[in-house]
């Protein structure tokens, strides 16, 4: 469904609610949907920003500490 069809569908829904004199119900439904989206997008639901555990970072060998790959002159 492209945006042109979606826009036409939404205009039709708004016109139906307006013809029935129930725009207040539609507006209330839209506000509740917006509030739900804002509530669900709060940062506490994003999870941890760390990709690796701290224990994994401490136990992994770093390239600087690997002395077997150094070349002597």
ZAKE-52112 format. One record per residue (C-alpha): x, y, z; residue in one letter; residue number from 0. Coordinates in steps of 0.05 Angstrom, whole numbers. Example, Ala and Ser with C-alpha at 12.3 -4.5 7.8 and 13.67 -1.06 7.14 Angstrom:
BEGIN
<lummar><c1>246</c1><c2>-90</c2><c3>156</c3><zadren>A</zadren><vexlum>0</vexlum></lummar>
<lummar><c1>273</c1><c2>-21</c2><c3>143</c3><zadren>S</zadren><vexlum>1</vexlum></lummar>
//
This chain:
BEGIN
<lummar><c1>0</c1><c2>0</c2><c3>0</c3><zadren>X</zadren><vexlum>0</vexlum></lummar>
<lummar><c1>32</c1><c2>65</c2><c3>-22</c3><zadren>X</zadren><vexlum>1</vexlum></lummar>
<lummar><c1>22</c1><c2>131</c2><c3>13</c3><zadren>X</zadren><vexlum>2</vexlum></lummar>
<lummar><c1>-30</c1><c2>157</c2><c3>-38</c3><zadren>X</zadren><vexlum>3</vexlum></lummar>
<lummar><c1>-77</c1><c2>99</c2><c3>-22</c3><zadren>X</zadren><vexlum>4</vexlum></lummar>
<lummar><c1>-64</c1><c2>105</c2><c3>52</c3><zadren>X</zadren><vexlum>5</vexlum></lummar>
<lummar><c1>-79</c1><c2>180</c2><c3>51</c3><zadren>X</zadren><vexlum>6</vexlum></lummar>
<lummar><c1>-144</c1><c2>168</c2><c3>12</c3><zadren>X</zadren><vexlum>7</vexlum></lummar>
<lummar><c1>-164</c1><c2>114</c2><c3>62</c3><zadren>X</zadren><vexlum>8</vexlum></lummar>
<lummar><c1>-150</c1><c2>160</c2><c3>122</c3><zadren>X</zadren><vexlum>9</vexlum></lummar>
<lummar><c1>-190</c1><c2>217</c2><c3>90</c3><zadren>X</zadren><vexlum>10</vexlum></lummar>
<lummar><c1>-248</c1><c2>169</c2><c3>81</c3><zadren>X</zadren><vexlum>11</vexlum></lummar>
<lummar><c1>-245</c1><c2>148</c2><c3>155</c3><zadren>X</zadren><vexlum>12</vexlum></lummar>
<lummar><c1>-244</c1><c2>220</c2><c3>178</c3><zadren>X</zadren><vexlum>13</vexlum></lummar>
<lummar><c1>-302</c1><c2>238</c2><c3>132</c3><zadren>X</zadren><vexlum>14</vexlum></lummar>
<lummar><c1>-342</c1><c2>179</c2><c3>160</c3><zadren>X</zadren><vexlum>15</vexlum></lummar>
<lummar><c1>-330</c1><c2>200</c2><c3>231</c3><zadren>X</zadren><vexlum>16</vexlum></lummar>
<lummar><c1>-347</c1><c2>273</c2><c3>213</c3><zadren>X</zadren><vexlum>17</vexlum></lummar>
<lummar><c1>-412</c1><c2>251</c2><c3>179</c3><zadren>X</zadren><vexlum>18</vexlum></lummar>
<lummar><c1>-432</c1><c2>212</c2><c3>240</c3><zadren>X</zadren><vexlum>19</vexlum></lummar>
<lummar><c1>-414</c1><c2>271</c2><c3>285</c3><zadren>X</zadren><vexlum>20</vexlum></lummar>
<lummar><c1>-363</c1><c2>230</c2><c3>324</c3><zadren>X</zadren><vexlum>21</vexlum></lummar>
<lummar><c1>-298</c1><c2>267</c2><c3>310</c3><zadren>X</zadren><vexlum>22</vexlum></lummar>
<lummar><c1>-287</c1><c2>271</c2><c3>386</c3><zadren>X</zadren><vexlum>23</vexlum></lummar>
<lummar><c1>-284</c1><c2>195</c2><c3>389</c3><zadren>X</zadren><vexlum>24</vexlum></lummar>
<lummar><c1>-234</c1><c2>193</c2><c3>332</c3><zadren>X</zadren><vexlum>25</vexlum></lummar>
<lummar><c1>-191</c1><c2>247</c2><c3>364</c3><zadren>X</zadren><vexlum>26</vexlum></lummar>
<lummar><c1>-191</c1><c2>211</c2><c3>431</c3><zadren>X</zadren><vexlum>27</vexlum></lummar>
<lummar><c1>-170</c1><c2>147</c2><c3>396</c3><zadren>X</zadren><vexlum>28</vexlum></lummar>
<lummar><c1>-113</c1><c2>183</c2><c3>361</c3><zadren>X</zadren><vexlum>29</vexlum></lummar>
<lummar><c1>-88</c1><c2>214</c2><c3>426</c3><zadren>X</zadren><vexlum>30</vexlum></lummar>
<lummar><c1>-89</c1><c2>146</c2><c3>460</c3><zadren>X</zadren><vexlum>31</vexlum></lummar>
<lummar><c1>-49</c1><c2>115</c2><c3>403</c3><zadren>X</zadren><vexlum>32</vexlum></lummar>
<lummar><c1>2</c1><c2>172</c2><c3>406</c3><zadren>X</zadren><vexlum>33</vexlum></lummar>
<lummar><c1>8</c1><c2>165</c2><c3>482</c3><zadren>X</zadren><vexlum>34</vexlum></lummar>
<lummar><c1>20</c1><c2>90</c2><c3>474</c3><zadren>X</zadren><vexlum>35</vexlum></lummar>
<lummar><c1>75</c1><c2>101</c2><c3>423</c3><zadren>X</zadren><vexlum>36</vexlum></lummar>
<lummar><c1>109</c1><c2>152</c2><c3>468</c3><zadren>X</zadren><vexlum>37</vexlum></lummar>
<lummar><c1>104</c1><c2>106</c2><c3>528</c3><zadren>X</zadren><vexlum>38</vexlum></lummar>
<lummar><c1>132</c1><c2>46</c2><c3>490</c3><zadren>X</zadren><vexlum>39</vexlum></lummar>
<lummar><c1>190</c1><c2>86</c2><c3>461</c3><zadren>X</zadren><vexlum>40</vexlum></lummar>
<lummar><c1>217</c1><c2>107</c2><c3>529</c3><zadren>X</zadren><vexlum>41</vexlum></lummar>
<lummar><c1>291</c1><c2>93</c2><c3>539</c3><zadren>X</zadren><vexlum>42</vexlum></lummar>
<lummar><c1>281</c1><c2>41</c2><c3>594</c3><zadren>X</zadren><vexlum>43</vexlum></lummar>
<lummar><c1>257</c1><c2>-9</c2><c3>542</c3><zadren>X</zadren><vexlum>44</vexlum></lummar>
<lummar><c1>318</c1><c2>-1</c2><c3>497</c3><zadren>X</zadren><vexlum>45</vexlum></lummar>
<lummar><c1>362</c1><c2>-49</c2><c3>534</c3><zadren>X</zadren><vexlum>46</vexlum></lummar>
<lummar><c1>435</c1><c2>-43</c2><c3>551</c3><zadren>X</zadren><vexlum>47</vexlum></lummar>
<lummar><c1>480</c1><c2>0</c2><c3>507</c3><zadren>X</zadren><vexlum>48</vexlum></lummar>
<lummar><c1>538</c1><c2>-49</c2><c3>518</c3><zadren>X</zadren><vexlum>49</vexlum></lummar>
<lummar><c1>550</c1><c2>-100</c2><c3>465</c3><zadren>X</zadren><vexlum>50</vexlum></lummar>
<lummar><c1>601</c1><c2>-142</c2><c3>504</c3><zadren>X</zadren><vexlum>51</vexlum></lummar>
<lummar><c1>598</c1><c2>-162</c2><c3>577</c3><zadren>X</zadren><vexlum>52</vexlum></lummar>
<lummar><c1>651</c1><c2>-132</c2><c3>622</c3><zadren>X</zadren><vexlum>53</vexlum></lummar>
<lummar><c1>678</c1><c2>-202</c2><c3>638</c3><zadren>X</zadren><vexlum>54</vexlum></lummar>
<lummar><c1>688</c1><c2>-216</c2><c3>563</c3><zadren>X</zadren><vexlum>55</vexlum></lummar>
<lummar><c1>728</c1><c2>-152</c2><c3>555</c3><zadren>X</zadren><vexlum>56</vexlum></lummar>
<lummar><c1>773</c1><c2>-168</c2><c3>614</c3><zadren>X</zadren><vexlum>57</vexlum></lummar>
<lummar><c1>788</c1><c2>-240</c2><c3>592</c3><zadren>X</zadren><vexlum>58</vexlum></lummar>
<lummar><c1>801</c1><c2>-225</c2><c3>519</c3><zadren>X</zadren><vexlum>59</vexlum></lummar>
<lummar><c1>872</c1><c2>-213</c2><c3>498</c3><zadren>X</zadren><vexlum>60</vexlum></lummar>
<lummar><c1>887</c1><c2>-146</c2><c3>468</c3><zadren>X</zadren><vexlum>61</vexlum></lummar>
<lummar><c1>933</c1><c2>-139</c2><c3>406</c3><zadren>X</zadren><vexlum>62</vexlum></lummar>
<lummar><c1>982</c1><c2>-97</c2><c3>446</c3><zadren>X</zadren><vexlum>63</vexlum></lummar>
<lummar><c1>995</c1><c2>-152</c2><c3>497</c3><zadren>X</zadren><vexlum>64</vexlum></lummar>
<lummar><c1>1008</c1><c2>-206</c2><c3>445</c3><zadren>X</zadren><vexlum>65</vexlum></lummar>
<lummar><c1>1084</c1><c2>-207</c2><c3>444</c3><zadren>X</zadren><vexlum>66</vexlum></lummar>
<lummar><c1>1091</c1><c2>-268</c2><c3>399</c3><zadren>X</zadren><vexlum>67</vexlum></lummar>
<lummar><c1>1074</c1><c2>-227</c2><c3>338</c3><zadren>X</zadren><vexlum>68</vexlum></lummar>
<lummar><c1>1126</c1><c2>-173</c2><c3>349</c3><zadren>X</zadren><vexlum>69</vexlum></lummar>
<lummar><c1>1182</c1><c2>-169</c2><c3>299</c3><zadren>X</zadren><vexlum>70</vexlum></lummar>
<lummar><c1>1253</c1><c2>-158</c2><c3>326</c3><zadren>X</zadren><vexlum>71</vexlum></lummar>
<lummar><c1>1305</c1><c2>-121</c2><c3>286</c3><zadren>X</zadren><vexlum>72</vexlum></lummar>
//
